[in-house]
Amino acid sequence: MKEIIKFENTNQTPIEIAMEVDKDGFTTAKKLYAWLELEEAHYSRWVKMNILDNPFAEEGSDYSPLMVSKKGRGQFAQDYRISASFAKKLAMSQHSARGEQARIYFLMCEKSLAQIAKEREKLLIERAKGIAVRKSLTDVIIQSGENERMKGHAIPTYTDMIYKSALGKNTRQLREERGLDKKDNLRDALSVDEMEKVTNAEHLVGDLLQMGCPFTEVKEIVMKQCNRELVA
């Protein structure tokens, strides 16, 4: 697999690089055959079975003939331009070490995509929960009289304290770190884990304010709780 999975400064996938797919999204039958490391003498038969007689291959879309070259001993003279997607299908269908590499590679890709989808779903759920908790906290801050006491600065003050406690940086520092503008929603730039930490801290702040705790006490308790979770 190490021959497929490698890092390159390109928009192509590792397997496309290995198969020598060009910038237009095509490779050739001979390049693919060489990468598959199949017997050179069987190229003609392989082309007929896998390309020309393939009921699932469409000429002009999946493949098209290239200029005929001089025929050498044990070689098939005709080469074909094949699409990257068709090349991948052919690679996975081969009963060879390279074919197994291709199958493992795509299984890993599928697993990675499934994990990304799972993380995305978790993030959406956490964001939805965070919105509800945030609204509840805002209402509690206003009802507690903290906004009047802090002359209209209670919400940004508590927000900074929450982010500092949960993530170690205030909102300004996080925005600068992640290249966000004022119009960007900071919560959209948080990971699932970060969002969960912020939501938990906001929930705790809301509970403490409802109990009548002053800002200094709320900050002390939240900081201790977040540090305890970090150590755990």
N, C-alpha and C positions, 0 to 999 in steps of 0.2 A: 504493500500500500504506500510505502514511502515514495515510490516512483510516481504516484499519482498525486498524493497530498503534499504539495509544496507551496511556498508563498512566492507570489510574483506581483510586481507592480503593474497590474493589468485588470481589465474588466472581465476577462475570460475566467471560466472556472478551471481548476487544476486539471481535470480530465480533458478539457478542450485544448489546453496547452499541450498535454501529452500526445493528443491525437493530431496536433498541428492544424487545428482549425484556424482559418484565416479571419481577418477582420470583418468579412462579409458573412461569416457563419458557415463556411464550407471547408471540407477537407477532401481527400481523394481516396478511392478504394485502395490504391497501392500503399498510401501512407498508413491507412488504418490496418491493412493486412500486415504491414511491417511491424506496427506497434503491437499487434496481437501475437506476433512471433510464431506464425503458422508456417507450415512447410511451403517453401517457395514454389516447388513444383506443382502444388495443388491450387495455385492461385486461380487458374482458369475455372476449375470446378467450383471453387468457393464463390466466385463472382456469379456464376450461373445459378447456383443454388440459393445464395443469399441476397442477390440483387435482381438479376434478370428474371428469375422464376419465382421471386418472392411475391405472393399474392397480396401482401400488405404494403408493398413498395410501389410508389407512383412515379413514373418517369416524368421528369420536368419539375417535380416537386422534391422528391426524396433523392433522386439521382438524375444525372444527365451525362452522356458520353463525352469524353475528352478526345483530343486529337490522337489518332492512332500513331504509335511509335513503332520502330523496328522490332520485330519479334525475335526474342532471344531464345536460346535453348531452355526448355522447361519453364518458359514464362508466357503469360498471356499478354499480348501486345496492347489490348484496349484498357484504358484507365477510365475511371468514372469520377465525376465531381459529385460528392454526396453531402447532404446537409448534416449539420452537427447533431441534430436530434436523431436522424436515421443512423448515423455512425454510432451513437450511444446505444441504440436498440440492438444493432448488430453486435456490438462489443458484449453486451449483457447476454446475448444468446449463444455465445461461443463456449464450448466445453473445453476450456483450457485455463491455464493459470491466469492469463491476462483477463479472460472472461470472468473468472472468479473475482479478480481485483475490481473489475468494473461493477459487478453485482454488489460487492461489499461496499464500494464507494457510494453507490446510489442508495443503499440501505442506510448508510450513515447519514447521507443528506436528508433522507426521509425522516430519520429519527431526530435530526437537528431541527427540521421544520416543525415536527410535532411538538418538540420542546419549546420552540419559539411561540407556537400557537398557544400552548398551555400557559406560558409566562405572560403572553398578551392577555389572555382571558383573566388570569389572576390580577394583572395590573388594572384592567377595566373594572373588576369587582372592587378592588381596593380603592380606586379613584372614586367610584360611586359611593362607597362607604365613607370615604374621606370628605366628600362634598356634604353629606348629611351631618357628619360630626362637626365640620367647620361651620356650617350654618347654625347648628345648635350652640356652638361656642360663641359665635358672634352675638347671638341673642342673649346668652348668659352675661357676656361682658357689658352689653348695653343695659340689661335689667339690673345688674349689680351696682350700677352707678360708677363703675371704674372709668368709663369714658369721660364722664363729667369731671371726675377727680383728676384725671390725666389730661384734661383740657383738649379732648378730642383725639388724643394719641394712644388710647388704650389698645386698640386693635393692632396697629403696627408694632407697639411695644411688646405685647403678648406674643405676637407672631414671631418677632425676632427671638424672643426668649425660647419659644417652642423649638424653632429650627436650630438654635444654638445648642439647646439641651439634647435634642434628638440626633442631630447630624454634625454638631461641633462647629457650625458656621452660621452666621446670620444670613438673612435673605439677600443683602447686598453682596456679600462674599460669594454666596452660591450662584447668584446671577452672573457675576463677573467670571467665576470659575467655569460656568457652562455656556458663556457667550450669549446670554439672554438679554433682550431689550426690555424696556419697561412694560411694553404691551404684551410680552410673552408671559404665559402662566407658568410660574415656577414649578407647580405641582406636576405639570406635564413632562417635566425634565427629570422627575424622580423615578428611581427603580421601584419595584414591588416592595423590596425590603425597606427602602428609605421612606416610601409612602406609609407603610405600616407603622414605622417608628414615629413619624410625624402625627399620624392619626391617633395612635395610643397616647402620645403626649398631649394632644389637643383634648382628648376625652378626659384625661386626668385633670387638666387645667379647668375644664368645665365643671367637673365634680367638686373641685376644691373651691372654686368661686361660689358655687351654690351653697357650700358650707360656710361661706362668709370669710374665707381666708384672705388676708391682704396679699398684695403683689410679692413682697419680699418672702413671705412664707410659701406662697405658691411656687416661686422660682426655686427656693431651696429644696422643696419636696420633689419637684419635677426633675431637677438636676440630679438629685440622689437616685431617683428611680431609673432615670436613663443611664446613669453610670453603672448601676447595679445590673441592668439588662445587658450593657456592653460587656461587662466582666463575665457574666454568665454565658 
